[in-house]
């Protein structure tokens, strides 16, 4: 329930973009994506991993003449439209790191194929290195809201403190998480 609520809020935050694709291999995620106004896209590279899927989807976007592609993790429940639009400003590569500063929570590329996807361990460094090799301008876009991915209970508390989107807030309240977070201190 919480994962799907976060997905709905991320899609809602992305509504200012021309097209919103949600890559998925899950019926529930596809339904939530469509209800939230996105196009549910089956994984274009099933079984080959996240980066292969993102690169295949990017190639499709290039074929449709996209000027840029923004990849956003589905667990950024505190992300706002303003955060995403600020990240996707200009040409080159812009990256919103995770809270540790080593991962990538959101990645803007304009042109879309400026670099290939390099999500995984130390992806921030991998994306920056790829941009440097490609001669693409690189910008680090530090944002507390975009850094707040939900991987742990502590991260969930950070999202609550920042103010999650409405679907995430409702899911957290239904689960009694605000009370549990207050009790945990």
TAHUKA-V407524 format. One line per field, one symbol per residue. burial: # if it has 16 or more other C-alpha atoms within 10 Angstrom, else .. Layout:
burial: ???
This chain:
burial: .#.############....#####....##.###.#########.....#.#######..##...#.##############.###.##..#########...#################...######.##....####.##.#######.....#####...######.##....##.......
